[in-house]
Amino acid sequence: MSKDDLIEFEGTVTEVLTGGLFKVEIDPDHHVLAHLAGKMRRFRIKVVLGDRVTVGVTPYDPTRGRIVYRAR
């Protein structure tokens, strides 16, 4: 699966978990468990509680994804 196959959602970080995981709220009833994408780790972009982020989710498992962008 390539990076182009991801479905992107806007959300807010609601919880910071151990191991580099974040709980992101996309809708009031939909949460995604996400980790940072490689480019975000490489350029040391920090994500904290309450940040607006873009999450790329695969169609195979809509409960997990990767954070690909942090809005300012």
MARKOLKE-344772 format. One record per residue: residue number from 0; residue in one letter; chain; x negated, y negated, z of N, C-alpha, C, O, CB in turn. Coordinates in Angstrom, 2 decimals. Glycine has a CB too. Layout:
<atom resi="NUM" resn="A" chain="A" n_xx="X" n_yy="Y" n_zz="Z" ca_xx="X" ca_yy="Y" ca_zz="Z" c_xx="X" c_yy="Y" c_zz="Z" o_xx="X" o_yy="Y" o_zz="Z" cb_xx="X" cb_yy="Y" cb_zz="Z"/>
...
This chain:
<atom resi="0" resn="M" chain="A" n_xx="-0.84" n_yy="1.17" n_zz="0.00" ca_xx="0.00" ca_yy="0.00" ca_zz="0.00" c_xx="-0.89" c_yy="-1.24" c_zz="0.00" o_xx="-1.83" o_yy="-1.34" o_zz="0.79" cb_xx="0.96" cb_yy="0.01" cb_zz="1.21"/>
<atom resi="1" resn="S" chain="A" n_xx="-0.60" n_yy="-2.16" n_zz="-0.86" ca_xx="-1.41" ca_yy="-3.38" ca_zz="-0.95" c_xx="-0.81" c_yy="-4.48" c_zz="-0.10" o_xx="0.30" o_yy="-4.36" o_zz="0.43" cb_xx="-1.53" cb_yy="-3.84" cb_zz="-2.40"/>
<atom resi="2" resn="K" chain="A" n_xx="-1.56" n_yy="-5.57" n_zz="0.03" ca_xx="-1.09" ca_yy="-6.71" ca_zz="0.82" c_xx="0.10" c_yy="-7.40" c_zz="0.16" o_xx="0.85" o_yy="-8.11" o_zz="0.83" cb_xx="-2.21" cb_yy="-7.71" cb_zz="1.03"/>
<atom resi="3" resn="D" chain="A" n_xx="0.27" n_yy="-7.20" n_zz="-1.14" ca_xx="1.37" ca_yy="-7.84" ca_zz="-1.86" c_xx="2.73" c_yy="-7.19" c_zz="-1.54" o_xx="3.77" o_yy="-7.80" o_zz="-1.79" cb_xx="1.12" cb_yy="-7.78" cb_zz="-3.35"/>
<atom resi="4" resn="D" chain="A" n_xx="2.72" n_yy="-5.98" n_zz="-1.01" ca_xx="3.96" ca_yy="-5.27" ca_zz="-0.73" c_xx="4.59" c_yy="-5.66" c_zz="0.61" o_xx="5.66" o_yy="-5.15" o_zz="0.96" cb_xx="3.69" cb_yy="-3.79" cb_zz="-0.74"/>
<atom resi="5" resn="L" chain="A" n_xx="3.96" n_yy="-6.56" n_zz="1.35" ca_xx="4.48" ca_yy="-6.95" ca_zz="2.66" c_xx="5.66" c_yy="-7.91" c_zz="2.52" o_xx="5.70" o_yy="-8.73" o_zz="1.61" cb_xx="3.38" cb_yy="-7.59" cb_zz="3.49"/>
<atom resi="6" resn="I" chain="A" n_xx="6.60" n_yy="-7.78" n_zz="3.43" ca_xx="7.72" ca_yy="-8.71" ca_zz="3.53" c_xx="7.35" c_yy="-9.71" c_zz="4.61" o_xx="7.04" o_yy="-9.30" o_zz="5.73" cb_xx="9.09" cb_yy="-7.98" cb_zz="3.83"/>
<atom resi="7" resn="E" chain="A" n_xx="7.39" n_yy="-11.00" n_zz="4.31" ca_xx="6.95" ca_yy="-12.01" ca_zz="5.26" c_xx="8.13" c_yy="-12.66" c_zz="5.98" o_xx="9.14" o_yy="-13.00" o_zz="5.35" cb_xx="6.12" cb_yy="-13.08" cb_zz="4.56"/>
<atom resi="8" resn="F" chain="A" n_xx="8.00" n_yy="-12.81" n_zz="7.30" ca_xx="9.00" ca_yy="-13.45" ca_zz="8.14" c_xx="8.34" c_yy="-14.54" c_zz="8.97" o_xx="7.15" o_yy="-14.45" o_zz="9.29" cb_xx="9.69" cb_yy="-12.41" cb_zz="9.06"/>
<atom resi="9" resn="E" chain="A" n_xx="9.11" n_yy="-15.57" n_zz="9.30" ca_xx="8.66" ca_yy="-16.60" ca_zz="10.23" c_xx="9.14" c_yy="-16.21" c_zz="11.62" o_xx="10.26" o_yy="-15.71" o_zz="11.78" cb_xx="9.20" cb_yy="-18.02" cb_zz="9.82"/>
<atom resi="10" resn="G" chain="A" n_xx="8.30" n_yy="-16.43" n_zz="12.63" ca_xx="8.71" ca_yy="-16.08" ca_zz="13.98" c_xx="7.92" c_yy="-16.85" c_zz="15.02" o_xx="7.06" o_yy="-17.67" o_zz="14.69" cb_xx="8.55" cb_yy="-14.60" cb_zz="14.21"/>
<atom resi="11" resn="T" chain="A" n_xx="8.22" n_yy="-16.57" n_zz="16.28" ca_xx="7.56" ca_yy="-17.22" ca_zz="17.41" c_xx="6.96" c_yy="-16.15" c_zz="18.31" o_xx="7.60" o_yy="-15.14" o_zz="18.59" cb_xx="8.55" cb_yy="-18.12" cb_zz="18.20"/>
<atom resi="12" resn="V" chain="A" n_xx="5.73" n_yy="-16.38" n_zz="18.77" ca_xx="5.08" ca_yy="-15.44" ca_zz="19.68" c_xx="5.75" c_yy="-15.57" c_zz="21.05" o_xx="5.76" o_yy="-16.64" o_zz="21.65" cb_xx="3.54" cb_yy="-15.72" cb_zz="19.77"/>
<atom resi="13" resn="T" chain="A" n_xx="6.31" n_yy="-14.46" n_zz="21.53" ca_xx="7.00" ca_yy="-14.48" ca_zz="22.82" c_xx="6.22" c_yy="-13.80" c_zz="23.92" o_xx="6.48" o_yy="-14.03" o_zz="25.10" cb_xx="8.34" cb_yy="-13.83" cb_zz="22.69"/>
<atom resi="14" resn="E" chain="A" n_xx="5.24" n_yy="-12.95" n_zz="23.55" ca_xx="4.48" ca_yy="-12.24" ca_zz="24.55" c_xx="3.11" c_yy="-11.88" c_zz="23.98" o_xx="3.00" o_yy="-11.49" o_zz="22.82" cb_xx="5.23" cb_yy="-10.97" cb_zz="25.03"/>
<atom resi="15" resn="V" chain="A" n_xx="2.07" n_yy="-12.02" n_zz="24.80" ca_xx="0.72" ca_yy="-11.62" ca_zz="24.42" c_xx="0.39" c_yy="-10.35" c_zz="25.18" o_xx="0.41" o_yy="-10.33" o_zz="26.41" cb_xx="-0.33" cb_yy="-12.77" cb_zz="24.71"/>
<atom resi="16" resn="L" chain="A" n_xx="0.10" n_yy="-9.28" n_zz="24.44" ca_xx="-0.16" ca_yy="-7.97" ca_zz="25.04" c_xx="-1.65" c_yy="-7.65" c_zz="24.96" o_xx="-2.40" o_yy="-8.36" o_zz="24.29" cb_xx="0.67" cb_yy="-6.88" cb_zz="24.34"/>
<atom resi="17" resn="T" chain="A" n_xx="-2.06" n_yy="-6.60" n_zz="25.64" ca_xx="-3.47" ca_yy="-6.20" ca_zz="25.63" c_xx="-3.83" c_yy="-5.57" c_zz="24.29" o_xx="-2.96" o_yy="-5.09" o_zz="23.56" cb_xx="-3.77" cb_yy="-5.23" cb_zz="26.78"/>
<atom resi="18" resn="G" chain="A" n_xx="-5.10" n_yy="-5.57" n_zz="23.98" ca_xx="-5.58" ca_yy="-4.94" ca_zz="22.76" c_xx="-5.33" c_yy="-5.75" c_zz="21.51" o_xx="-5.35" o_yy="-5.20" o_zz="20.41" cb_xx="-4.95" cb_yy="-3.60" cb_zz="22.61"/>
<atom resi="19" resn="G" chain="A" n_xx="-5.09" n_yy="-7.04" n_zz="21.64" ca_xx="-4.89" ca_yy="-7.89" ca_zz="20.47" c_xx="-3.51" c_yy="-7.78" c_zz="19.85" o_xx="-3.33" o_yy="-8.13" o_zz="18.68" cb_xx="-5.89" cb_yy="-7.56" cb_zz="19.45"/>
<atom resi="20" resn="L" chain="A" n_xx="-2.54" n_yy="-7.32" n_zz="20.60" ca_xx="-1.16" ca_yy="-7.21" ca_zz="20.10" c_xx="-0.33" c_yy="-8.39" c_zz="20.59" o_xx="-0.57" o_yy="-8.95" o_zz="21.65" cb_xx="-0.53" cb_yy="-5.88" cb_zz="20.55"/>
<atom resi="21" resn="F" chain="A" n_xx="0.66" n_yy="-8.74" n_zz="19.78" ca_xx="1.57" ca_yy="-9.83" ca_zz="20.11" c_xx="2.99" c_yy="-9.39" c_zz="19.84" o_xx="3.24" o_yy="-8.66" o_zz="18.87" cb_xx="1.22" cb_yy="-11.11" cb_zz="19.30"/>
<atom resi="22" resn="K" chain="A" n_xx="3.93" n_yy="-9.81" n_zz="20.68" ca_xx="5.34" ca_yy="-9.56" ca_zz="20.42" c_xx="5.89" c_yy="-10.84" c_zz="19.80" o_xx="5.84" o_yy="-11.91" o_zz="20.41" cb_xx="6.13" cb_yy="-9.16" cb_zz="21.73"/>
<atom resi="23" resn="V" chain="A" n_xx="6.41" n_yy="-10.72" n_zz="18.58" ca_xx="6.90" ca_yy="-11.87" ca_zz="17.82" c_xx="8.41" c_yy="-11.74" c_zz="17.65" o_xx="8.90" o_yy="-10.69" o_zz="17.24" cb_xx="6.19" cb_yy="-11.97" cb_zz="16.44"/>
<atom resi="24" resn="E" chain="A" n_xx="9.13" n_yy="-12.81" n_zz="17.97" ca_xx="10.58" ca_yy="-12.84" ca_zz="17.80" c_xx="10.91" c_yy="-13.45" c_zz="16.46" o_xx="10.62" o_yy="-14.63" o_zz="16.22" cb_xx="11.26" cb_yy="-13.62" cb_zz="18.95"/>
<atom resi="25" resn="I" chain="A" n_xx="11.51" n_yy="-12.67" n_zz="15.58" ca_xx="11.88" ca_yy="-13.15" ca_zz="14.25" c_xx="13.30" c_yy="-13.70" c_zz="14.27" o_xx="13.55" o_yy="-14.81" o_zz="13.79" cb_xx="11.76" cb_yy="-12.02" cb_zz="13.20"/>
<atom resi="26" resn="D" chain="A" n_xx="14.22" n_yy="-12.94" n_zz="14.82" ca_xx="15.60" ca_yy="-13.35" ca_zz="15.05" c_xx="15.87" c_yy="-13.17" c_zz="16.53" o_xx="15.06" o_yy="-12.54" o_zz="17.22" cb_xx="16.62" cb_yy="-12.52" cb_zz="14.16"/>
<atom resi="27" resn="P" chain="A" n_xx="16.98" n_yy="-13.70" n_zz="17.04" ca_xx="17.28" ca_yy="-13.46" ca_zz="18.45" c_xx="17.43" c_yy="-11.99" c_zz="18.83" o_xx="17.29" o_yy="-11.63" o_zz="20.00" cb_xx="18.54" cb_yy="-14.18" cb_zz="18.82"/>
<atom resi="28" resn="D" chain="A" n_xx="17.71" n_yy="-11.13" n_zz="17.85" ca_xx="17.85" ca_yy="-9.71" ca_zz="18.16" c_xx="16.80" c_yy="-8.83" c_zz="17.49" o_xx="16.92" o_yy="-7.60" o_zz="17.54" cb_xx="19.21" cb_yy="-9.26" cb_zz="17.74"/>
<atom resi="29" resn="H" chain="A" n_xx="15.78" n_yy="-9.41" n_zz="16.88" ca_xx="14.76" ca_yy="-8.63" ca_zz="16.18" c_xx="13.36" c_yy="-9.05" c_zz="16.62" o_xx="12.96" o_yy="-10.20" o_zz="16.43" cb_xx="14.90" cb_yy="-8.79" cb_zz="14.64"/>
<atom resi="30" resn="H" chain="A" n_xx="12.62" n_yy="-8.11" n_zz="17.24" ca_xx="11.24" ca_yy="-8.35" ca_zz="17.68" c_xx="10.31" c_yy="-7.45" c_zz="16.89" o_xx="10.67" o_yy="-6.34" o_zz="16.52" cb_xx="11.09" cb_yy="-8.10" cb_zz="19.21"/>
<atom resi="31" resn="V" chain="A" n_xx="9.10" n_yy="-7.95" n_zz="16.64" ca_xx="8.08" ca_yy="-7.20" ca_zz="15.91" c_xx="6.82" c_yy="-7.16" c_zz="16.76" o_xx="6.42" o_yy="-8.17" o_zz="17.34" cb_xx="7.79" cb_yy="-7.84" cb_zz="14.51"/>
<atom resi="32" resn="L" chain="A" n_xx="6.18" n_yy="-6.00" n_zz="16.82" ca_xx="4.90" ca_yy="-5.85" ca_zz="17.48" c_xx="3.84" c_yy="-6.06" c_zz="16.42" o_xx="3.76" o_yy="-5.30" o_zz="15.46" cb_xx="4.75" cb_yy="-4.44" cb_zz="18.17"/>
<atom resi="33" resn="A" chain="A" n_xx="3.00" n_yy="-7.10" n_zz="16.58" ca_xx="2.07" ca_yy="-7.47" ca_zz="15.50" c_xx="0.66" c_yy="-7.65" c_zz="16.04" o_xx="0.45" o_yy="-7.96" o_zz="17.21" cb_xx="2.54" cb_yy="-8.76" cb_zz="14.82"/>
<atom resi="34" resn="H" chain="A" n_xx="-0.31" n_yy="-7.43" n_zz="15.15" ca_xx="-1.71" ca_yy="-7.72" ca_zz="15.44" c_xx="-2.23" c_yy="-8.74" c_zz="14.44" o_xx="-1.57" o_yy="-9.03" o_zz="13.45" cb_xx="-2.57" cb_yy="-6.42" cb_zz="15.40"/>
<atom resi="35" resn="L" chain="A" n_xx="-3.40" n_yy="-9.29" n_zz="14.70" ca_xx="-3.96" ca_yy="-10.31" ca_zz="13.81" c_xx="-4.51" c_yy="-9.67" c_zz="12.55" o_xx="-5.11" o_yy="-8.59" o_zz="12.59" cb_xx="-5.05" cb_yy="-11.10" cb_zz="14.52"/>
<atom resi="36" resn="A" chain="A" n_xx="-4.31" n_yy="-10.33" n_zz="11.44" ca_xx="-4.89" ca_yy="-9.88" ca_zz="10.17" c_xx="-6.40" c_yy="-10.10" c_zz="10.20" o_xx="-6.90" o_yy="-10.87" o_zz="11.02" cb_xx="-4.24" cb_yy="-10.62" cb_zz="8.95"/>
<atom resi="37" resn="G" chain="A" n_xx="-7.09" n_yy="-9.44" n_zz="9.31" ca_xx="-8.55" ca_yy="-9.50" ca_zz="9.29" c_xx="-9.11" c_yy="-10.89" c_zz="9.09" o_xx="-10.09" o_yy="-11.26" o_zz="9.75" cb_xx="-9.06" cb_yy="-8.62" cb_zz="8.23"/>
<atom resi="38" resn="K" chain="A" n_xx="-8.52" n_yy="-11.68" n_zz="8.20" ca_xx="-9.02" ca_yy="-13.04" ca_zz="7.95" c_xx="-8.83" c_yy="-13.93" c_zz="9.18" o_xx="-9.65" o_yy="-14.80" o_zz="9.45" cb_xx="-8.30" cb_yy="-13.66" cb_zz="6.75"/>
<atom resi="39" resn="M" chain="A" n_xx="-7.74" n_yy="-13.70" n_zz="9.93" ca_xx="-7.51" ca_yy="-14.50" ca_zz="11.13" c_xx="-8.55" c_yy="-14.16" c_zz="12.19" o_xx="-9.02" o_yy="-15.04" o_zz="12.92" cb_xx="-6.08" cb_yy="-14.25" cb_zz="11.68"/>
<atom resi="40" resn="R" chain="A" n_xx="-8.92" n_yy="-12.88" n_zz="12.28" ca_xx="-9.96" ca_yy="-12.48" ca_zz="13.22" c_xx="-11.32" c_yy="-13.00" c_zz="12.78" o_xx="-12.11" o_yy="-13.47" o_zz="13.60" cb_xx="-10.01" cb_yy="-10.96" cb_zz="13.35"/>
<atom resi="41" resn="R" chain="A" n_xx="-11.58" n_yy="-12.93" n_zz="11.48" ca_xx="-12.89" ca_yy="-13.34" ca_zz="10.95" c_xx="-13.17" c_yy="-14.82" c_zz="11.19" o_xx="-14.28" o_yy="-15.19" o_zz="11.56" cb_xx="-12.97" cb_yy="-13.05" cb_zz="9.46"/>
<atom resi="42" resn="F" chain="A" n_xx="-12.17" n_yy="-15.66" n_zz="10.99" ca_xx="-12.35" ca_yy="-17.09" ca_zz="11.17" c_xx="-11.96" c_yy="-17.56" c_zz="12.57" o_xx="-11.86" o_yy="-18.76" o_zz="12.82" cb_xx="-11.53" cb_yy="-17.84" cb_zz="10.14"/>
<atom resi="43" resn="R" chain="A" n_xx="-11.75" n_yy="-16.60" n_zz="13.48" ca_xx="-11.49" ca_yy="-16.87" ca_zz="14.90" c_xx="-10.33" c_yy="-17.84" c_zz="15.13" o_xx="-10.46" o_yy="-18.79" o_zz="15.90" cb_xx="-12.74" cb_yy="-17.41" cb_zz="15.56"/>
<atom resi="44" resn="I" chain="A" n_xx="-9.22" n_yy="-17.60" n_zz="14.45" ca_xx="-8.02" ca_yy="-18.41" ca_zz="14.64" c_xx="-7.29" c_yy="-17.88" c_zz="15.86" o_xx="-6.90" o_yy="-16.71" o_zz="15.91" cb_xx="-7.10" cb_yy="-18.38" cb_zz="13.36"/>
<atom resi="45" resn="K" chain="A" n_xx="-7.11" n_yy="-18.74" n_zz="16.83" ca_xx="-6.48" ca_yy="-18.34" ca_zz="18.09" c_xx="-4.96" c_yy="-18.42" c_zz="17.98" o_xx="-4.42" o_yy="-19.36" o_zz="17.39" cb_xx="-6.97" cb_yy="-19.24" cb_zz="19.25"/>
<atom resi="46" resn="V" chain="A" n_xx="-4.29" n_yy="-17.45" n_zz="18.53" ca_xx="-2.83" ca_yy="-17.42" ca_zz="18.59" c_xx="-2.45" c_yy="-17.33" c_zz="20.06" o_xx="-2.91" o_yy="-16.43" o_zz="20.76" cb_xx="-2.22" cb_yy="-16.22" cb_zz="17.75"/>
<atom resi="47" resn="V" chain="A" n_xx="-1.62" n_yy="-18.25" n_zz="20.51" ca_xx="-1.21" ca_yy="-18.28" ca_zz="21.91" c_xx="0.31" c_yy="-18.21" c_zz="22.01" o_xx="1.02" o_yy="-18.28" o_zz="21.00" cb_xx="-1.74" cb_yy="-19.55" cb_zz="22.62"/>
<atom resi="48" resn="L" chain="A" n_xx="0.80" n_yy="-18.06" n_zz="23.20" ca_xx="2.22" ca_yy="-17.96" ca_zz="23.47" c_xx="2.96" c_yy="-19.20" c_zz="22.97" o_xx="2.56" o_yy="-20.32" o_zz="23.27" cb_xx="2.47" cb_yy="-17.76" cb_zz="24.97"/>
<atom resi="49" resn="G" chain="A" n_xx="4.03" n_yy="-18.99" n_zz="22.21" ca_xx="4.83" ca_yy="-20.09" ca_zz="21.70" c_xx="4.46" c_yy="-20.56" c_zz="20.31" o_xx="5.14" o_yy="-21.43" o_zz="19.77" cb_xx="4.74" cb_yy="-21.22" cb_zz="22.62"/>
<atom resi="50" resn="D" chain="A" n_xx="3.40" n_yy="-20.03" n_zz="19.71" ca_xx="3.00" ca_yy="-20.43" ca_zz="18.35" c_xx="4.00" c_yy="-19.94" c_zz="17.31" o_xx="4.56" o_yy="-18.85" o_zz="17.44" cb_xx="1.59" cb_yy="-19.89" cb_zz="18.03"/>
<atom resi="51" resn="R" chain="A" n_xx="4.20" n_yy="-20.75" n_zz="16.27" ca_xx="5.00" ca_yy="-20.34" ca_zz="15.11" c_xx="4.04" c_yy="-19.61" c_zz="14.17" o_xx="3.01" o_yy="-20.16" o_zz="13.79" cb_xx="5.69" cb_yy="-21.58" cb_zz="14.40"/>
<atom resi="52" resn="V" chain="A" n_xx="4.38" n_yy="-18.39" n_zz="13.78" ca_xx="3.51" ca_yy="-17.58" ca_zz="12.94" c_xx="4.30" c_yy="-16.97" c_zz="11.79" o_xx="5.53" o_yy="-16.89" o_zz="11.83" cb_xx="2.83" cb_yy="-16.47" cb_zz="13.77"/>
<atom resi="53" resn="T" chain="A" n_xx="3.57" n_yy="-16.54" n_zz="10.77" ca_xx="4.13" ca_yy="-15.77" ca_zz="9.67" c_xx="3.65" c_yy="-14.33" c_zz="9.84" o_xx="2.46" o_yy="-14.07" o_zz="9.97" cb_xx="3.71" cb_yy="-16.36" cb_zz="8.26"/>
<atom resi="54" resn="V" chain="A" n_xx="4.60" n_yy="-13.40" n_zz="9.84" ca_xx="4.30" ca_yy="-11.99" ca_zz="10.06" c_xx="4.59" c_yy="-11.21" c_zz="8.79" o_xx="5.67" o_yy="-11.33" o_zz="8.22" cb_xx="5.11" cb_yy="-11.43" cb_zz="11.25"/>
<atom resi="55" resn="G" chain="A" n_xx="3.62" n_yy="-10.42" n_zz="8.35" ca_xx="3.82" ca_yy="-9.52" ca_zz="7.22" c_xx="4.23" c_yy="-8.16" c_zz="7.73" o_xx="3.50" o_yy="-7.54" o_zz="8.51" cb_xx="2.54" cb_yy="-9.43" cb_zz="6.36"/>
<atom resi="56" resn="V" chain="A" n_xx="5.40" n_yy="-7.68" n_zz="7.29" ca_xx="5.96" ca_yy="-6.41" ca_zz="7.77" c_xx="6.09" c_yy="-5.46" c_zz="6.59" o_xx="6.51" o_yy="-5.86" o_zz="5.51" cb_xx="7.35" cb_yy="-6.62" cb_zz="8.47"/>
<atom resi="57" resn="T" chain="A" n_xx="5.73" n_yy="-4.20" n_zz="6.79" ca_xx="5.89" ca_yy="-3.20" ca_zz="5.74" c_xx="7.34" c_yy="-2.73" c_zz="5.70" o_xx="8.02" o_yy="-2.73" o_zz="6.73" cb_xx="4.93" cb_yy="-2.00" cb_zz="5.96"/>
<atom resi="58" resn="P" chain="A" n_xx="7.81" n_yy="-2.33" n_zz="4.55" ca_xx="9.18" ca_yy="-1.81" ca_zz="4.47" c_xx="9.33" c_yy="-0.44" c_zz="5.14" o_xx="10.45" o_yy="-0.01" o_zz="5.40" cb_xx="9.62" cb_yy="-1.71" cb_zz="3.02"/>
<atom resi="59" resn="Y" chain="A" n_xx="8.22" n_yy="0.25" n_zz="5.44" ca_xx="8.27" ca_yy="1.58" ca_zz="6.02" c_xx="8.53" c_yy="1.53" c_zz="7.53" o_xx="9.24" o_yy="2.39" o_zz="8.06" cb_xx="6.98" cb_yy="2.32" cb_zz="5.74"/>
<atom resi="60" resn="D" chain="A" n_xx="7.96" n_yy="0.54" n_zz="8.22" ca_xx="8.15" ca_yy="0.42" ca_zz="9.66" c_xx="8.41" c_yy="-1.05" c_zz="9.99" o_xx="7.47" o_yy="-1.81" o_zz="10.18" cb_xx="6.90" cb_yy="0.95" cb_zz="10.44"/>
<atom resi="61" resn="P" chain="A" n_xx="9.67" n_yy="-1.45" n_zz="10.07" ca_xx="9.99" ca_yy="-2.87" ca_zz="10.29" c_xx="9.76" c_yy="-3.35" c_zz="11.72" o_xx="10.03" o_yy="-4.51" o_zz="12.02" cb_xx="11.41" cb_yy="-3.11" cb_zz="9.92"/>
<atom resi="62" resn="T" chain="A" n_xx="9.28" n_yy="-2.48" n_zz="12.60" ca_xx="9.03" ca_yy="-2.90" ca_zz="13.98" c_xx="7.57" c_yy="-3.29" c_zz="14.22" o_xx="7.23" o_yy="-3.78" o_zz="15.30" cb_xx="9.42" cb_yy="-1.81" cb_zz="14.94"/>
<atom resi="63" resn="R" chain="A" n_xx="6.71" n_yy="-3.08" n_zz="13.23" ca_xx="5.30" ca_yy="-3.41" ca_zz="13.35" c_xx="4.86" c_yy="-4.28" c_zz="12.18" o_xx="5.42" o_yy="-4.20" o_zz="11.09" cb_xx="4.44" cb_yy="-2.14" cb_zz="13.43"/>
<atom resi="64" resn="G" chain="A" n_xx="3.85" n_yy="-5.11" n_zz="12.43" ca_xx="3.38" ca_yy="-5.97" ca_zz="11.36" c_xx="2.04" c_yy="-6.59" c_zz="11.69" o_xx="1.40" o_yy="-6.23" o_zz="12.68" cb_xx="4.38" cb_yy="-7.05" cb_zz="11.06"/>
<atom resi="65" resn="R" chain="A" n_xx="1.63" n_yy="-7.54" n_zz="10.86" ca_xx="0.38" ca_yy="-8.26" ca_zz="11.10" c_xx="0.62" c_yy="-9.75" c_zz="10.92" o_xx="1.35" o_yy="-10.18" o_zz="10.03" cb_xx="-0.74" cb_yy="-7.77" cb_zz="10.14"/>
<atom resi="66" resn="I" chain="A" n_xx="-0.01" n_yy="-10.51" n_zz="11.77" ca_xx="0.10" ca_yy="-11.96" ca_zz="11.74" c_xx="-0.85" c_yy="-12.47" c_zz="10.67" o_xx="-2.06" o_yy="-12.26" o_zz="10.77" cb_xx="-0.21" cb_yy="-12.60" cb_zz="13.14"/>
<atom resi="67" resn="V" chain="A" n_xx="-0.31" n_yy="-13.13" n_zz="9.64" ca_xx="-1.14" ca_yy="-13.57" ca_zz="8.53" c_xx="-1.33" c_yy="-15.08" c_zz="8.49" o_xx="-2.18" o_yy="-15.57" o_zz="7.75" cb_xx="-0.54" cb_yy="-13.11" cb_zz="7.25"/>
<atom resi="68" resn="Y" chain="A" n_xx="-0.54" n_yy="-15.84" n_zz="9.28" ca_xx="-0.65" ca_yy="-17.30" ca_zz="9.25" c_xx="-0.12" c_yy="-17.89" c_zz="10.56" o_xx="0.90" o_yy="-17.44" o_zz="11.08" cb_xx="0.12" cb_yy="-17.89" cb_zz="8.04"/>
<atom resi="69" resn="R" chain="A" n_xx="-0.82" n_yy="-18.89" n_zz="11.08" ca_xx="-0.35" ca_yy="-19.62" ca_zz="12.26" c_xx="-0.06" c_yy="-21.05" c_zz="11.85" o_xx="-0.94" o_yy="-21.75" o_zz="11.36" cb_xx="-1.39" cb_yy="-19.57" cb_zz="13.41"/>
<atom resi="70" resn="A" chain="A" n_xx="1.19" n_yy="-21.50" n_zz="12.06" ca_xx="1.56" ca_yy="-22.86" ca_zz="11.71" c_xx="0.99" c_yy="-23.82" c_zz="12.75" o_xx="0.80" o_yy="-23.45" o_zz="13.91" cb_xx="3.11" cb_yy="-23.01" cb_zz="11.62"/>
<atom resi="71" resn="R" chain="A" n_xx="0.72" n_yy="-25.04" n_zz="12.33" ca_xx="0.14" ca_yy="-26.01" ca_zz="13.25" c_xx="1.17" c_yy="-26.64" c_zz="14.13" o_xx="0.83" o_yy="-27.48" o_zz="14.96" cb_xx="-0.57" cb_yy="-27.07" cb_zz="12.51"/>
